[in-house]
Amino acid sequence: MPTTAELVAAAQAVVPSISIEEIQAKLQGGESIVVLDVREKDEYDAGHIAQAQLLPRGLLEFRIHDVIPDKSTTLVLH
């Protein structure tokens, strides 16, 4: 059975990462992206990316289709 570190490393190998500066540049440049903040509401309320939409991880699979109906939308998850 793989360790947590191995699972994280495997995910990082296939899921691209982006810095907050890159996100802000894309948003300011008018790129069509949606930023989803998948933390809990109290974490979101403590500080979040200005244009981020809150969709906690525990609800993601249940509400993603309501929040982002277009499957071709570029998503950035925080």
ZADO-1210 file (C-alpha; in nm, 4 decimals, padded with zeros to 6 digits):
<atoms>
<atom x="00.0000" y="00.0000" z="00.0000" code="MET" pos="1"/>
<atom x="00.1451" y="00.3419" z="-00.0975" code="PRO" pos="2"/>
<atom x="00.2278" y="00.5961" z="00.1707" code="THR" pos="3"/>
<atom x="00.0624" y="00.9360" z="00.1878" code="THR" pos="4"/>
<atom x="00.3813" y="01.0954" z="00.0568" code="ALA" pos="5"/>
<atom x="00.3808" y="00.8577" z="-00.2400" code="GLU" pos="6"/>
<atom x="00.0162" y="00.9357" z="-00.3182" code="LEU" pos="7"/>
<atom x="00.0856" y="01.3098" z="-00.3029" code="VAL" pos="8"/>
<atom x="00.3919" y="01.2722" z="-00.5265" code="ALA" pos="9"/>
<atom x="00.1905" y="01.0713" z="-00.7793" code="ALA" pos="10"/>
<atom x="-00.0836" y="01.3351" z="-00.7863" code="ALA" pos="11"/>
<atom x="00.1679" y="01.6183" z="-00.8225" code="GLN" pos="12"/>
<atom x="00.3194" y="01.4388" z="-01.1213" code="ALA" pos="13"/>
<atom x="-00.0068" y="01.4663" z="-01.3180" code="VAL" pos="14"/>
<atom x="-00.1844" y="01.7705" z="-01.1711" code="VAL" pos="15"/>
<atom x="-00.0342" y="02.1033" z="-01.2749" code="PRO" pos="16"/>
<atom x="00.0358" y="02.3635" z="-01.0067" code="SER" pos="17"/>
<atom x="00.0043" y="02.7394" z="-01.0382" code="ILE" pos="18"/>
<atom x="00.1218" y="03.0156" z="-00.8064" code="SER" pos="19"/>
<atom x="-00.1061" y="03.2822" z="-00.6609" code="ILE" pos="20"/>
<atom x="00.0822" y="03.5367" z="-00.8710" code="GLU" pos="21"/>
<atom x="00.0055" y="03.3377" z="-01.1872" code="GLU" pos="22"/>
<atom x="-00.3618" y="03.3132" z="-01.0889" code="ILE" pos="23"/>
<atom x="-00.3814" y="03.6875" z="-01.0287" code="GLN" pos="24"/>
<atom x="-00.2115" y="03.7598" z="-01.3626" code="ALA" pos="25"/>
<atom x="-00.4574" y="03.5346" z="-01.5447" code="LYS" pos="26"/>
<atom x="-00.7562" y="03.6981" z="-01.3748" code="LEU" pos="27"/>
<atom x="-00.6245" y="04.0502" z="-01.4343" code="GLN" pos="28"/>
<atom x="-00.5454" y="03.9578" z="-01.7941" code="GLY" pos="29"/>
<atom x="-00.9065" y="03.8611" z="-01.8519" code="GLY" pos="30"/>
<atom x="-00.8472" y="03.4882" z="-01.8970" code="GLU" pos="31"/>
<atom x="-01.1596" y="03.2817" z="-01.8628" code="SER" pos="32"/>
<atom x="-01.0885" y="03.0799" z="-01.5484" code="ILE" pos="33"/>
<atom x="-01.2885" y="03.0037" z="-01.2373" code="VAL" pos="34"/>
<atom x="-01.1121" y="02.9867" z="-00.9030" code="VAL" pos="35"/>
<atom x="-01.2763" y="02.7471" z="-00.6590" code="LEU" pos="36"/>
<atom x="-01.1737" y="02.7646" z="-00.2956" code="ASP" pos="37"/>
<atom x="-01.2316" y="02.4148" z="-00.1603" code="VAL" pos="38"/>
<atom x="-01.1445" y="02.4956" z="00.1998" code="ARG" pos="39"/>
<atom x="-01.4030" y="02.5263" z="00.4753" code="GLU" pos="40"/>
<atom x="-01.6058" y="02.8474" z="00.5160" code="LYS" pos="41"/>
<atom x="-01.4137" y="02.9679" z="00.8225" code="ASP" pos="42"/>
<atom x="-01.0855" y="02.9347" z="00.6308" code="GLU" pos="43"/>
<atom x="-01.2367" y="03.1153" z="00.3302" code="TYR" pos="44"/>
<atom x="-01.3713" y="03.3912" z="00.5563" code="ASP" pos="45"/>
<atom x="-01.0249" y="03.4361" z="00.7115" code="ALA" pos="46"/>
<atom x="-00.8846" y="03.5242" z="00.3686" code="GLY" pos="47"/>
<atom x="-00.9273" y="03.4169" z="00.0087" code="HIS" pos="48"/>
<atom x="-00.8491" y="03.5077" z="-00.3509" code="ILE" pos="49"/>
<atom x="-01.0776" y="03.8011" z="-00.4370" code="ALA" pos="50"/>
<atom x="-01.2663" y="03.6296" z="-00.7208" code="GLN" pos="51"/>
<atom x="-01.2711" y="03.2807" z="-00.5701" code="ALA" pos="52"/>
<atom x="-01.5981" y="03.0971" z="-00.5248" code="GLN" pos="53"/>
<atom x="-01.6375" y="02.8895" z="-00.2103" code="LEU" pos="54"/>
<atom x="-01.7173" y="02.5228" z="-00.2709" code="LEU" pos="55"/>
<atom x="-01.5882" y="02.3147" z="00.0219" code="PRO" pos="56"/>
<atom x="-01.4155" y="01.9883" z="-00.0663" code="ARG" pos="57"/>
<atom x="-01.6827" y="01.7848" z="00.1099" code="GLY" pos="58"/>
<atom x="-01.9477" y="01.9256" z="-00.1258" code="LEU" pos="59"/>
<atom x="-01.7445" y="01.9394" z="-00.4450" code="LEU" pos="60"/>
<atom x="-01.8806" y="01.6265" z="-00.6135" code="GLU" pos="61"/>
<atom x="-02.2369" y="01.7118" z="-00.5147" code="PHE" pos="62"/>
<atom x="-02.2445" y="02.0785" z="-00.6233" code="ARG" pos="63"/>
<atom x="-01.9846" y="02.1188" z="-00.8993" code="ILE" pos="64"/>
<atom x="-02.2445" y="02.0813" z="-01.1748" code="HIS" pos="65"/>
<atom x="-02.4565" y="02.3597" z="-01.0227" code="ASP" pos="66"/>
<atom x="-02.1636" y="02.5960" z="-00.9714" code="VAL" pos="67"/>
<atom x="-01.9775" y="02.5176" z="-01.2967" code="ILE" pos="68"/>
<atom x="-02.2249" y="02.3794" z="-01.5529" code="PRO" pos="69"/>
<atom x="-01.9852" y="02.4158" z="-01.8492" code="ASP" pos="70"/>
<atom x="-01.7458" y="02.1202" z="-01.8429" code="LYS" pos="71"/>
<atom x="-01.4970" y="02.3047" z="-02.0637" code="SER" pos="72"/>
<atom x="-01.4415" y="02.5743" z="-01.7979" code="THR" pos="73"/>
<atom x="-01.0824" y="02.6068" z="-01.6833" code="THR" pos="74"/>
<atom x="-01.0742" y="02.5575" z="-01.3066" code="LEU" pos="75"/>
<atom x="-00.8148" y="02.6523" z="-01.0504" code="VAL" pos="76"/>
<atom x="-00.8689" y="02.4890" z="-00.7129" code="LEU" pos="77"/>
<atom x="-00.7333" y="02.6341" z="-00.3923" code="HIS" pos="78"/>
</atoms>
